[in-house]
Structure formats: C-alpha cells, structure tokens
C-alpha cells in the first residue's frame, strides 16, 4: 500500500470510528434516559440531578469501549448498552464527587455549571451516591444477561474497578500525591487506578458479556489500561495547552495545585511521546482480533489526539 492509499485508509478508519462513537453516544443517552425516569415526590430532585450529571453529553468513550468490545463477540447491543450505561453512571458519579469543594472544587464541567453549582452540595453528594448504586442495579437485572453467573461477574468487575483498589483508591492517592511525592512508577500506579481501571473494565465487561476466555478478557483489559494511561496523559497535556472554552472545564489547575503529572516529569513533548507509545502498546493487545478491532485501534489513537 502506497503512502497516499495508507493516508486515505487511515482517514476512512478515523471517520468510521467518529461516526460509531456518535452512534453509541446517542444510544447510550437513550438507554440512560430510560433507566433514570423522573418520579413524583420530593425525591425527584435527586433524580433531576442524576439526569443532569448523566445526560449532559460528553464523548461517551467508556460506553463506546464496552459496546465495541462486546461487538467483537457478537453481543446483542441491547445487553452491551446496559453495561455501557452502568459504566457511564460510575464515571458520572465520580465526576460529580470530584467537582465538589472538598475534592477539586470545580465550577464548570463540559461547559456547564457542575452539579453542586446547579443544585447544591447535598444534592450533588446524593446524586453521586445514587448513580453509583443504580449502576449495580442495572447490571444485576436479567435484561443485562440471562445468566446470573455472568451478571455476578459483571458486578464484581465493576466493583473492583471502581472501589478502593481502583478509581476511589486512585482519587485518594491523588489527594495525597503532594504529601507522598510518588516516583514515576508510583505516578503510573496512581493514574492507572484513578483513570485506567474504569476504561479497562469497560473493555473487560464487553468480553465478559460475550463469554470470552479469561485470557481474552485480560488482553482487552490490558488494552484498556494502556489506553487509559494514555488518555490521562493527554488530559494533563490539555490542562497545559488548551483553554476552558476548548475543554469545557477549568484548565491550568494541575500546575496551580502542584499535582504530579507526566507533563511535569517529562515535559510536554516527552509526555506526548509516552502517550503515543502507550497507544501502540495498547494496539498490540488487539492483535488476536485482526481487522475486527479497527474501531478499538482508532479509539486508542483518538484518546491522545482529541482536543477536549
């Protein structure tokens, strides 16, 4: 294949990925809308806050990964979209809590007031709590998979990824990073826990739904972990290079807070090079799927080339 043909194929693959990303985002939004119906009574306020947090757009990259991984095993979209919605509920709950004054104290998320600014702090805490618990309700429902053992595996996967040994532990590590002053290996562990685990579990859950072997589930998880670290490094780069108008959230906060990042350790170019190296490494885990994994290959590249 000559260079022009290769460029054309790359452009076609990227276009196909972006179209599918939008399609999965729309389907995820429709699924979340059905899963979070408004109700009469005083408790409706927390549901309004949940919907504000979960239906406010975003790239829906984690749902895409759950669905695209499921597609490798011909998982019906009706099932993979429920898993995707559960992962997104966990992600959105984490953003609601991260934005609170006790955490990152952010006023803007995806170009809109954060949940505690739109509602109030107490409602934001409850909305996050409710999104967290609702995610497991979704996975435990037979509509997600008729086999109870598969549903239990999905619950366990998401619980491990989002708990003290995953996202929550990573957030605690991040809050103490200035005190702990992690070395490069520690910083990688922090980012893997805080960001990588949830991206990886989205990929793993698609494979679990498809009845994949443990080795294949692990391969997709490793793809997601490498991609997740690349994604976080790209976020750190955007925090330096982009504006709030581009990202939809405040920028320059990492440096102001003295947070350890790979941009701080390696410089902008060094961090970008590491992110691209991780993307290549992520792609190696998809070799067994051949061309069937093209969209996942493009997703990894998108993680480091996006502007928001």
RODO-2510 file (C-alpha; in nm, 4 decimals, decimal comma):
residues 308
     n   res          X          Y          Z
     1     x     0,0000     0,0000     0,0000
     2     x     0,1477     0,3372    -0,1033
     3     x     0,1589     0,6340     0,1320
     4     x    -0,1428     0,8049    -0,0242
     5     x    -0,3529     0,4905    -0,0048
     6     x    -0,2441     0,4428     0,3575
     7     x    -0,3452     0,8006     0,4393
     8     x    -0,6830     0,7505     0,2732
     9     x    -0,7424     0,4288     0,4676
    10     x    -0,6424     0,5983     0,7911
    11     x    -0,8845     0,8825     0,7212
    12     x    -1,1614     0,6342     0,6394
    13     x    -1,0951     0,4383     0,9592
    14     x    -1,0999     0,7572     1,1664
    15     x    -1,4233     0,8676     1,0020
    16     x    -1,5829     0,5296     1,0730
    17     x    -1,4732     0,5492     1,4350
    18     x    -1,6097     0,9015     1,4865
    19     x    -1,9425     0,8044     1,3295
    20     x    -1,9694     0,4983     1,5538
    21     x    -1,8670     0,6993     1,8598
    22     x    -2,1578     0,9376     1,7947
    23     x    -2,3979     0,6499     1,7285
    24     x    -2,3040     0,4722     2,0521
    25     x    -2,3225     0,8014     2,2439
    26     x    -2,6771     0,8582     2,1165
    27     x    -2,7771     0,5018     2,2037
    28     x    -2,6190     0,5346     2,5487
    29     x    -2,8075     0,8592     2,6115
    30     x    -3,1339     0,6909     2,5139
    31     x    -3,0561     0,3989     2,7464
    32     x    -2,9694     0,6284     3,0375
    33     x    -3,2860     0,8301     2,9758
    34     x    -3,4947     0,5130     3,0131
    35     x    -3,3017     0,3926     3,3167
    36     x    -3,3382     0,7225     3,5042
    37     x    -3,7082     0,8153     3,4763
    38     x    -3,8446     1,1090     3,6688
    39     x    -4,0891     1,0294     3,9510
    40     x    -4,3431     1,2246     4,1561
    41     x    -4,2487     1,3256     4,5085
    42     x    -3,9674     1,5116     4,6854
    43     x    -3,7070     1,2505     4,5832
    44     x    -3,7456     1,3622     4,2221
    45     x    -3,4934     1,6403     4,2881
    46     x    -3,2106     1,3910     4,3251
    47     x    -3,3199     1,2166     4,0048
    48     x    -3,3144     1,5525     3,8267
    49     x    -2,9571     1,5972     3,9493
    50     x    -2,8664     1,2436     3,8393
    51     x    -3,0040     1,3121     3,4938
    52     x    -2,8240     1,6461     3,4794
    53     x    -2,4971     1,4652     3,5552
    54     x    -2,5520     1,1629     3,3339
    55     x    -2,7300     1,3146     3,0333
    56     x    -2,5106     1,6201     2,9808
    57     x    -2,3274     1,4907     2,6760
    58     x    -1,9604     1,4078     2,6833
    59     x    -1,7740     1,1795     2,4459
    60     x    -1,9173     0,8589     2,5973
    61     x    -1,5825     0,6916     2,5323
    62     x    -1,6252     0,4346     2,8094
    63     x    -1,9670     0,3221     2,6801
    64     x    -1,8178     0,3024     2,3317
    65     x    -1,5446     0,0703     2,4592
    66     x    -1,7986    -0,1561     2,6320
    67     x    -2,0097    -0,1796     2,3176
    68     x    -1,7179    -0,2147     2,0739
    69     x    -1,5607    -0,4865     2,2898
    70     x    -1,8941    -0,6654     2,3038
    71     x    -1,9217    -0,6399     1,9254
    72     x    -1,6045    -0,8499     1,8943
    73     x    -1,8109    -1,1395     2,0346
    74     x    -2,1423    -1,0510     1,8671
    75     x    -2,3015    -0,9438     2,1953
    76     x    -2,6512    -0,8032     2,1319
    77     x    -2,6450    -0,4248     2,1627
    78     x    -2,9436    -0,4359     2,3994
    79     x    -2,7136    -0,6066     2,6511
    80     x    -2,3887    -0,4212     2,5895
    81     x    -2,5642    -0,0844     2,6078
    82     x    -2,6885    -0,1670     2,9579
    83     x    -2,3323    -0,2480     3,0640
    84     x    -2,2187     0,0702     2,8909
    85     x    -2,4798     0,2731     3,0815
    86     x    -2,3664     0,1201     3,4117
    87     x    -2,0040     0,2144     3,3433
    88     x    -2,1101     0,5669     3,2494
    89     x    -2,3128     0,6012     3,5690
    90     x    -1,9995     0,5180     3,7674
    91     x    -1,7948     0,7639     3,5634
    92     x    -2,0530     1,0416     3,6046
    93     x    -2,0871     0,9823     3,9785
    94     x    -1,7098     1,0163     4,0107
    95     x    -1,7156     1,3475     3,8244
    96     x    -1,9951     1,4820     4,0462
    97     x    -1,7970     1,3996     4,3597
    98     x    -1,4601     1,5083     4,2139
    99     x    -1,6055     1,8523     4,1389
   100     x    -1,7173     1,9112     4,4986
   101     x    -1,5397     2,1780     4,7076
   102     x    -1,3924     1,9046     4,9292
   103     x    -1,2236     1,7499     4,6255
   104     x    -1,1237     1,9504     4,3158
   105     x    -1,3640     2,2417     4,3771
   106     x    -1,4656     2,2921     4,0125
   107     x    -1,7475     2,5162     3,8939
   108     x    -1,7534     2,4030     3,5306
   109     x    -1,7931     2,0603     3,3712
   110     x    -1,8498     2,0001     2,9991
   111     x    -1,9195     2,3682     2,9529
   112     x    -2,1966     2,3820     3,2162
   113     x    -2,2169     2,4500     3,5901
   114     x    -2,1159     2,1469     3,7930
   115     x    -2,3919     1,9595     3,9750
   116     x    -2,3259     2,1192     4,3131
   117     x    -2,3434     2,4621     4,1485
   118     x    -2,6594     2,3840     3,9540
   119     x    -2,8309     2,2281     4,2566
   120     x    -2,6457     2,2294     4,5908
   121     x    -2,3706     2,0292     4,7597
   122     x    -2,6002     1,7933     4,9496
   123     x    -2,7989     1,7102     4,6371
   124     x    -2,4760     1,6567     4,4422
   125     x    -2,3490     1,4085     4,7021
   126     x    -2,6778     1,2186     4,6954
   127     x    -2,6905     1,2221     4,3144
   128     x    -2,3424     1,0719     4,3001
   129     x    -2,4354     0,8098     4,5587
   130     x    -2,7488     0,7195     4,3660
   131     x    -2,5683     0,6890     4,0306
   132     x    -2,3158     0,4585     4,1953
   133     x    -2,5767     0,2246     4,3382
   134     x    -2,8022     0,2365     4,0319
   135     x    -2,5145     0,1105     3,8157
   136     x    -2,5176    -0,2196     4,0031
   137     x    -2,8961    -0,2413     3,9857
   138     x    -2,8652    -0,2229     3,6075
   139     x    -2,6007    -0,4966     3,5916
   140     x    -2,7920    -0,7269     3,8279
   141     x    -3,1067    -0,7127     3,6139
   142     x    -3,1697    -1,0187     3,3889
   143     x    -3,2173    -0,7769     3,0984
   144     x    -2,8387    -0,7300     3,1014
   145     x    -2,7769    -1,1051     3,0626
   146     x    -2,9965    -1,4095     3,1276
   147     x    -2,7155    -1,5986     3,3067
   148     x    -2,6888    -1,4975     3,6728
   149     x    -2,3222    -1,6017     3,6840
   150     x    -2,2406    -1,3589     3,4042
   151     x    -2,4300    -1,0822     3,5818
   152     x    -2,2430    -1,1554     3,9055
   153     x    -1,9129    -1,1412     3,7150
   154     x    -2,0075    -0,8031     3,5673
   155     x    -2,0943    -0,6694     3,9132
   156     x    -1,7645    -0,7952     4,0541
   157     x    -1,5646    -0,6480     3,7648
   158     x    -1,7183    -0,3034     3,8034
   159     x    -1,6961    -0,3090     4,1833
   160     x    -1,3240    -0,3909     4,1753
   161     x    -1,2516    -0,1241     3,9150
   162     x    -1,4440     0,1497     4,0945
   163     x    -1,3548     0,0752     4,4556
   164     x    -1,0627     0,1167     4,6911
   165     x    -0,8270    -0,0826     4,4684
   166     x    -0,9353     0,1125     4,1613
   167     x    -1,0895     0,4536     4,0981
   168     x    -1,1676     0,5513     4,4596
   169     x    -0,8249     0,4432     4,5765
   170     x    -0,6714     0,6384     4,2902
   171     x    -0,8596     0,9511     4,3908
   172     x    -0,7349     0,9139     4,7486
   173     x    -0,3810     0,8672     4,6174
   174     x    -0,4236     1,1783     4,4021
   175     x    -0,5405     1,3855     4,7002
   176     x    -0,2287     1,2773     4,8904
   177     x     0,0130     1,2980     4,5972
   178     x     0,1805     1,6190     4,7123
   179     x     0,2414     1,4617     5,0518
   180     x     0,3519     1,1226     4,9164
   181     x     0,5530     1,2629     4,6218
   182     x     0,5337     0,9466     4,4101
   183     x     0,8178     0,8410     4,1819
   184     x     0,7434     0,7610     3,8170
   185     x     0,6241     0,4098     3,8999
   186     x     0,4006     0,5492     4,1732
   187     x     0,2611     0,8124     3,9382
   188     x     0,1801     0,5438     3,6811
   189     x     0,0026     0,3427     3,9522
   190     x    -0,1950     0,6498     4,0603
   191     x    -0,3122     0,7204     3,7048
   192     x    -0,3929     0,3542     3,6375
   193     x    -0,6100     0,3414     3,9480
   194     x    -0,7789     0,6769     3,9020
   195     x    -0,8458     0,6629     3,5268
   196     x    -0,7237     0,3393     3,3726
   197     x    -0,9289     0,0969     3,5789
   198     x    -1,2670     0,2264     3,4618
   199     x    -1,1570     0,2429     3,0975
   200     x    -1,0163    -0,1096     3,1260
   201     x    -1,3277    -0,2510     3,2909
   202     x    -1,5471    -0,1159     3,0101
   203     x    -1,3441    -0,3313     2,7703
   204     x    -1,3456    -0,6313     3,0044
   205     x    -1,7232    -0,6161     3,0515
   206     x    -1,7858    -0,6400     2,6772
   207     x    -1,5758    -0,9572     2,6729
   208     x    -1,7485    -1,0990     2,9823
   209     x    -2,0869    -1,0463     2,8158
   210     x    -1,9541    -1,2369     2,5151
   211     x    -1,8359    -1,5365     2,7138
   212     x    -1,4715    -1,4754     2,6240
   213     x    -1,1910    -1,6786     2,7815
   214     x    -1,0125    -1,5332     3,0860
   215     x    -0,7025    -1,4742     2,8708
   216     x    -0,9050    -1,2753     2,6175
   217     x    -1,0794    -1,0750     2,8910
   218     x    -0,7336    -0,9951     3,0291
   219     x    -0,5999    -0,8906     2,6871
   220     x    -0,8833    -0,6438     2,6400
   221     x    -0,8309    -0,5208     2,9950
   222     x    -0,4626    -0,4573     2,9223
   223     x    -0,5593    -0,2698     2,6057
   224     x    -0,7897    -0,0551     2,8162
   225     x    -0,5294     0,0029     3,0856
   226     x    -0,2658     0,1215     2,8375
   227     x    -0,5240     0,3372     2,6637
   228     x    -0,6419     0,4757     2,9979
   229     x    -0,2934     0,5902     3,0936
   230     x    -0,2500     0,7482     2,7504
   231     x    -0,5890     0,9185     2,7953
   232     x    -0,4874     1,0616     3,1335
   233     x    -0,1562     1,1888     2,9982
   234     x    -0,3457     1,3545     2,7132
   235     x    -0,5729     1,5166     2,9737
   236     x    -0,2652     1,6522     3,1508
   237     x    -0,1360     1,7903     2,8208
   238     x    -0,4728     1,9568     2,7537
   239     x    -0,4636     2,1101     3,1024
   240     x    -0,1484     2,2931     2,9898
   241     x    -0,2152     2,3595     2,6218
   242     x    -0,5905     2,4180     2,5943
   243     x    -0,8400     2,6749     2,7140
   244     x    -1,1531     2,6311     2,9210
   245     x    -1,3572     2,7082     2,6080
   246     x    -1,1998     2,4102     2,4302
   247     x    -1,2149     2,1595     2,7145
   248     x    -1,5389     2,2697     2,8813
   249     x    -1,3695     2,2802     3,2218
   250     x    -1,1097     2,4852     3,4052
   251     x    -0,7510     2,4449     3,2844
   252     x    -0,4129     2,5054     3,4469
   253     x    -0,5347     2,3601     3,7763
   254     x    -0,2780     2,0795     3,7957
   255     x     0,0164     2,3177     3,7993
   256     x    -0,1605     2,5549     4,0384
   257     x    -0,2268     2,2685     4,2792
   258     x     0,1269     2,1334     4,2456
   259     x    -0,0039     1,7960     4,1245
   260     x     0,2441     1,5427     3,9933
   261     x     0,1854     1,4632     3,6249
   262     x     0,3881     1,3115     3,3450
   263     x     0,3892     1,6544     3,1805
   264     x     0,5621     1,7845     3,4914
   265     x     0,8066     1,4910     3,4921
   266     x     0,8800     1,4592     3,1203
   267     x     0,7852     1,7950     2,9692
   268     x     0,5161     1,8391     2,7040
   269     x     0,6965     1,6577     2,4232
   270     x     0,8125     1,3764     2,6493
   271     x     0,4594     1,3262     2,7797
   272     x     0,3155     1,3265     2,4269
   273     x     0,5734     1,0700     2,3160
   274     x     0,4885     0,8474     2,6108
   275     x     0,1160     0,8716     2,5324
   276     x     0,1724     0,7689     2,1696
   277     x     0,3958     0,4826     2,2819
   278     x     0,1161     0,3621     2,5089
   279     x    -0,1312     0,3778     2,2197
   280     x     0,0944     0,1500     2,0158
   281     x     0,1293    -0,0835     2,3126
   282     x    -0,2485    -0,0867     2,3567
   283     x    -0,2930    -0,1845     1,9942
   284     x    -0,0655    -0,4850     2,0368
   285     x    -0,3178    -0,6386     2,2766
   286     x    -0,5755    -0,6411     1,9961
   287     x    -0,3685    -0,8472     1,7516
   288     x    -0,5779    -1,1617     1,8013
   289     x    -0,8867    -0,9845     1,6645
   290     x    -0,7346    -0,8624     1,3374
   291     x    -0,9347    -0,6096     1,1378
   292     x    -1,2382    -0,6706     1,3576
   293     x    -1,0721    -0,4468     1,6184
   294     x    -1,0135    -0,1487     1,3852
   295     x    -1,2568     0,0712     1,5769
   296     x    -1,0804    -0,0038     1,9040
   297     x    -0,7465     0,0786     1,7399
   298     x    -0,8904     0,4139     1,6318
   299     x    -1,0341     0,4728     1,9792
   300     x    -0,6854     0,4453     2,1284
   301     x    -0,5495     0,6993     1,8817
   302     x    -0,8440     0,9307     1,9483
   303     x    -0,7588     0,9231     2,3196
   304     x    -0,4380     1,1151     2,2528
   305     x    -0,5402     1,3353     1,9591
   306     x    -0,8669     1,4787     2,0983
   307     x    -0,8911     1,8455     2,1956
   308     x    -1,1376     1,8111     2,4841
***
